[in-house]
């Protein structure tokens, strides 16, 4: 087992900080991806919503698989 890099680094990151930023990250990634495919705001927002749902479902599926692997 590897020791932590530095005690101050391991103690300075609170648990759940990544989950707090995840919705904003999903929104931004979806909007940028959709804006590369369309020029008008209507199609951009529709595609961003659909793509965001697919990305969120994919991340939830990965979380479920990791949870199940951890339980076994």
Secondary structure, 3 states (H helix, E strand, C coil): CCCCCCHHHHHHCCCCHHHHHHHHHHHHHHHHHHHCCCCCHHHHHHHHHHHHHHHHHHHHHHHHHHHHHHHC
